[in-house]
Amino acid sequence: MTENAETRRERAARRAGEFPPAPEPLPLPVIDSHTHLDITVSEAGAPGPATIDDPVARVIAIAAEVGVNRLVQVGVDLPSSQWGAELATRHPAVVATVALHPNDAPRLPDLDEALRGIEALAAQERVRGIGETGMDFFRTGEDGRAAQEASFRAHIAIAKRYGKPLVIHDRDAHAEVLRILDDEGAPETVVLHCFSGDAEFATECVDRGYLLSFAGTVTFASAAGLREAAKVTPPELMLVETDAPYLTPTPHRGRPNASYLIPLTVRALAETTGRGVDELCAAISDNGERVFGPW
């Protein structure tokens, strides 16, 4: 999840009613491997059919119309993790992951208690991953990094105990993330959410068998290095995501994001990698089911 200096109320006011038009549907269905439905509807409202009163159901419905028929709702703290786990029991299109965001870990009055809450959720059948956890050197200074690392190591242990994939938030901390994973012994399945490294780092991750999940950032003009990373990522280790409501792909950068905009990112990845859109959709779908299980 990406943060900024605005308050949530200010972000909601700026984004309300500004969802982009729906793109051309994909030829085959795919998975949004990382979205925040709770933040999307609270900050930006919801696109989709006005005939549907529930804003979350509207986001899900418009995504399905363009071929994004399965969503992974990602927790960033205990309340959002509890919300996502409950949502996944009611919406067949949604599965959940649960975790404490690395930027929140140093701020918690009792990290151990919060981690116990995450572990209590981890056993649920519709909770299919542990994340987003990891390291963030952009928003957390040196004084908070010990708590981040302790939290990250605890999440790795939870993922291994419950046999669930680990979903990693890595911002400006590539070497530390790999160091800690190597030190602890990574779970069987690791996903680098919103992959932000270059081709060299991508190769290190691929060599370890980690999956790289590409967001709308891969469409940004300034992201040449990220596109090089996509080129060295084999299709069987590639996922795609929104991180909604953030990281809206070009040409709608700056407007609110939601799962229905995934086709823009998929088509950009197809162009970047030289793969067919059909081939990429099939790979992303298969990878999502392999990582997160059947919906």
C-alpha angles and dihedrals in degrees: 000000000000120000133196139186096265121098118247090251091053092049091050092052092048095047102038113122095000102109112140123242118274115269126228110292119256119251092234130028120262140184129249096220096193129027138142106218093172094055092042096057095039095049104030109015118228139295120213140070112352087212089074111080098192106081093207090052088050092055090049093047097051090047091054090052091064096041102270097122102157128051135190110214109207127210123218101178138007097276094048091045091052090047093050094047091052093045091054091059090058104039117058090200093060135073123175142225123200132208150117112265112241092238090055097049096079091048098054116107091215114020094177092055092050090049090053088055091052092049091051089058095044094077094060115112095229091050100090104172148021111239175199091007132128138090132316120186093171100069101019120064129212093276091064100041097089090059090046092053093046090051092047092051091049091052091050089054092049091050091051094046093053098035093238131139120265116231111203131206107202120176119168088333106094098135094045093049092053092043093054094044091050091046096049097035112249123254116255091264125038126177122195100212118214090002108222105174134103129251092277093054091042089055091051090053094044090050088058092049095248121152119236117215114203122207134191089286089082088070095055116111090230094054101086091130091053091052089052087053090053090053092059094045112098114228092244089063098044130103131170129217146168104215080208136230084028135062098033110194125246131302090034100045111153095030122098118282130219137168094269089071093063091101089069091057094043092053091047090052091048091053092045096049098036092237124134118258090236091052093048094047091052092049094047091049093048092046092050092052091046092051102038101024129234119326 
